[in-house]
Amino acid sequence: MAHVKLILLQDVEDLGLAGEEVHVAAGYARNYLIPRGFATVASTGVLRQLEARKEKIEAKRKADLEAAQALSAKIATLDITIPMQASEDGHLFGSVSERTIFEKLASMDVKVNINKIRLDAPIRTIGEFKVDIKLHQNVTAVATIKVVGAA
């Protein structure tokens, strides 16, 4: 299978950081990385441009990490209660999914990416649950979700 040598222009999760040289499948490069502006074909000119922007990239990376850490601390202190219709024995009529958690966080003025909320399976019972939210490559927030019966 043919591989292509690229230089990342932005951080790409599970692939690398901006400025790194990576080898990826030709289709992945042609159909995803290059059209979205995440990478470009490796050349000396691109390397020189990245070297000139290196300080800006590092400053942005540091600011993103600090923002993610601050958001993680905020999420850890939140009281996230989701009322749901439930039966007498505590089983929900429906379930609490990533979308439900995303909407509850949005109503509390907490902005997260819905795709970064990690639930093994939808919550189907009343109780207290720990949910991971990946905010940054190095930062994962743990939110405590309380599912209660609606009155």
HELIX and SHEET records of a PDB file:
HELIX    1   1 ALA A   26  TYR A   28  1                                   3    
HELIX    2   2 ALA A   29  LEU A   33  3                                   5    
HELIX    3   3 THR A   44  THR A   77  1                                  34    
HELIX    4   4 GLU A   98  SER A  107  1                                  10    
HELIX    5   5 ILE A  114  LYS A  116  5                                   3    
SHEET    1   A 3 GLU A  21  ALA A  25  0                                        
SHEET    2   A 3 HIS A   3  LEU A   8 -1                                        
SHEET    3   A 3 ALA A  39  VAL A  41 -1                                        
SHEET    1   B 4 ILE A  80  MET A  84  0                                        
SHEET    2   B 4 VAL A 139  GLY A 149  1                                        
SHEET    3   B 4 GLY A 127  HIS A 136 -1                                        
SHEET    4   B 4 ILE A 117  ARG A 118 -1                                        
SHEET    1   C 2 HIS A  91  VAL A  96  0                                        
SHEET    2   C 2 ILE A 123  THR A 125 -1                                        
END                                                                             
